[in-house]
Amino acid sequence: MTDASLPRARFRTGLAHLWRDQRVWMVSGLILLVLSVIDPAQARGSAIFAAEALLRTAPYLVLSIGIAAWAGATGADNLIARAFTGAPLLMIGLAALAGGISPFCSCGVIPLIAALLSMGVPLSAVMAFWLASPIMDPSMFVLTAGVLDLEFAVAKTVTAIGLGVFGGLVVHLLSRGGALSDPLRDGVGNGGCGGARVRAPKPVVWRFWTDAERRMKFGKTAWSTTIFLAKWLTLAFLLESLMLAWVPAETVTAVLGGTGLMPILTATLVGVPAYLNGYAALPLVSGLIDQGMAPGAGMAFLVAGGVTSIPAAMAVWALARPQVFALYILLSLTGAFAAGLLFQIWVSI
């Protein structure tokens, strides 16, 4: 390599590293740049929407980040790993129950999920929690009961737990055959499945702030997790703002109207791209049901959309390997269709 070509090679290498490390931020910036040229009002609206959404989810994110950093600094994460070893079926059931009643959003639990998987906690239990958590939480239960009705809210909660158990069992069976042995992407964690790579237990230091090394670990983990969440959530909320602006509610209504078995299947599939967010989707489904949409189709739409919404899906994509992501989507759609069908049968009795 000549002296003249050396600067160009370094420049290309620098660009490659910049893209690798900052590509998510760059895509978000590109979206806003293009919008500012073609639709300045939408650019401002999308930026405000993303900022407000980040502020709205900040308490959950801060709590999740703090728990993850605290667990790593004190060594309590080893106790968590031990608690998730043992009877697989019990772990799956408890994880699904926790996911169905926890107040954390799908993105907010990423630090905990990454830590659990990196310590070797079985993917089956983690998947059970991961599938159940985006569907229901305490505030969503209250809002669902108010916008729809109590029966729908209870059924949605049962669906969240049932989908978690279903997904956890499927992953458990696949894992017994040797599949999904390394679920995390490179650089996210050191992987592991079935408890095979749980770290050697070490003493827990609850007062970690008295140890300089543990304080440093707390800060480093908190910072890296914050950056990871911020970049992916910013992009997710920008895309969500465009869906809200450019996908007319009338179009969704026309596609999902009607009764019978076909609307449930249609709602399951349409729920993936058309879902706005958990709170915005409830009034839409209420209006659709008032116009004659089958309640089972409404359930399928909310379940499929909730688990595969942009923030939830991008969270899984950012953290897990493609085969785990594909399984997550498949389990979501299968469970959503089954939930819609069963709910329709229930309300028809």
HUZI-V622212 format. One record per backbone hydrogen bond with DSSP energy under -1.0 kcal/mol. CO is the residue of the C=O (numbers start at 0). NH is the residue of the N-H. If there is no record, write none. Layout:
BEGIN
co:CO nh:NH
co:CO nh:NH
END
This chain:
BEGIN
co:1 nh:5
co:4 nh:8
co:5 nh:9
co:6 nh:10
co:7 nh:11
co:8 nh:12
co:9 nh:13
co:10 nh:14
co:11 nh:15
co:12 nh:16
co:13 nh:17
co:14 nh:18
co:15 nh:19
co:16 nh:20
co:17 nh:21
co:18 nh:22
co:21 nh:25
co:22 nh:26
co:23 nh:27
co:24 nh:28
co:25 nh:29
co:26 nh:30
co:27 nh:31
co:28 nh:32
co:29 nh:33
co:30 nh:34
co:31 nh:35
co:33 nh:37
co:34 nh:38
co:38 nh:42
co:39 nh:43
co:40 nh:44
co:41 nh:45
co:42 nh:46
co:43 nh:47
co:44 nh:48
co:45 nh:49
co:46 nh:50
co:47 nh:51
co:48 nh:52
co:49 nh:53
co:50 nh:54
co:51 nh:55
co:52 nh:56
co:56 nh:60
co:57 nh:61
co:58 nh:62
co:59 nh:63
co:60 nh:64
co:61 nh:65
co:62 nh:66
co:63 nh:67
co:64 nh:68
co:65 nh:69
co:66 nh:70
co:67 nh:71
co:68 nh:72
co:69 nh:73
co:70 nh:74
co:70 nh:76
co:73 nh:204
co:74 nh:77
co:75 nh:79
co:76 nh:80
co:77 nh:81
co:78 nh:82
co:79 nh:83
co:81 nh:84
co:86 nh:90
co:87 nh:91
co:88 nh:92
co:89 nh:93
co:90 nh:94
co:91 nh:95
co:92 nh:96
co:93 nh:97
co:94 nh:98
co:95 nh:99
co:96 nh:100
co:97 nh:101
co:104 nh:108
co:106 nh:109
co:108 nh:112
co:109 nh:113
co:110 nh:114
co:111 nh:115
co:112 nh:116
co:113 nh:117
co:114 nh:118
co:115 nh:120
co:116 nh:119
co:119 nh:194
co:121 nh:125
co:122 nh:126
co:123 nh:127
co:124 nh:128
co:125 nh:129
co:126 nh:130
co:127 nh:131
co:128 nh:132
co:131 nh:134
co:131 nh:135
co:136 nh:140
co:137 nh:141
co:138 nh:142
co:139 nh:143
co:140 nh:144
co:141 nh:145
co:142 nh:146
co:143 nh:147
co:148 nh:152
co:149 nh:153
co:150 nh:154
co:151 nh:155
co:152 nh:156
co:153 nh:157
co:154 nh:158
co:155 nh:159
co:156 nh:160
co:157 nh:161
co:158 nh:162
co:159 nh:163
co:160 nh:164
co:161 nh:165
co:162 nh:166
co:163 nh:167
co:164 nh:168
co:165 nh:169
co:166 nh:170
co:167 nh:171
co:168 nh:172
co:169 nh:173
co:170 nh:174
co:171 nh:175
co:173 nh:178
co:174 nh:177
co:182 nh:320
co:184 nh:187
co:192 nh:195
co:205 nh:207
co:206 nh:209
co:207 nh:210
co:210 nh:214
co:211 nh:215
co:212 nh:216
co:213 nh:217
co:214 nh:218
co:215 nh:219
co:216 nh:220
co:217 nh:221
co:218 nh:222
co:219 nh:223
co:220 nh:224
co:221 nh:225
co:222 nh:226
co:223 nh:227
co:224 nh:228
co:225 nh:229
co:226 nh:230
co:227 nh:231
co:228 nh:232
co:229 nh:233
co:230 nh:234
co:231 nh:235
co:232 nh:236
co:233 nh:237
co:234 nh:238
co:235 nh:239
co:236 nh:240
co:237 nh:241
co:238 nh:242
co:239 nh:243
co:240 nh:244
co:241 nh:245
co:242 nh:246
co:247 nh:251
co:248 nh:252
co:249 nh:253
co:250 nh:254
co:251 nh:255
co:257 nh:293
co:260 nh:264
co:261 nh:265
co:262 nh:266
co:263 nh:267
co:264 nh:268
co:265 nh:269
co:266 nh:270
co:269 nh:273
co:276 nh:280
co:280 nh:284
co:281 nh:285
co:282 nh:286
co:283 nh:287
co:284 nh:288
co:285 nh:289
co:286 nh:290
co:287 nh:292
co:288 nh:291
co:293 nh:297
co:294 nh:298
co:295 nh:299
co:296 nh:300
co:297 nh:301
co:298 nh:302
co:299 nh:303
co:300 nh:304
co:301 nh:305
co:302 nh:306
co:303 nh:307
co:308 nh:312
co:309 nh:313
co:310 nh:314
co:311 nh:315
co:312 nh:316
co:313 nh:317
co:314 nh:318
co:315 nh:319
co:318 nh:184
co:320 nh:324
co:321 nh:325
co:322 nh:326
co:323 nh:327
co:324 nh:328
co:325 nh:329
co:326 nh:330
co:327 nh:331
co:328 nh:332
co:329 nh:333
co:330 nh:334
co:331 nh:335
co:332 nh:336
co:333 nh:337
co:334 nh:338
co:335 nh:339
co:336 nh:340
co:337 nh:341
co:338 nh:342
co:339 nh:343
co:340 nh:344
co:341 nh:345
co:342 nh:346
co:343 nh:347
END
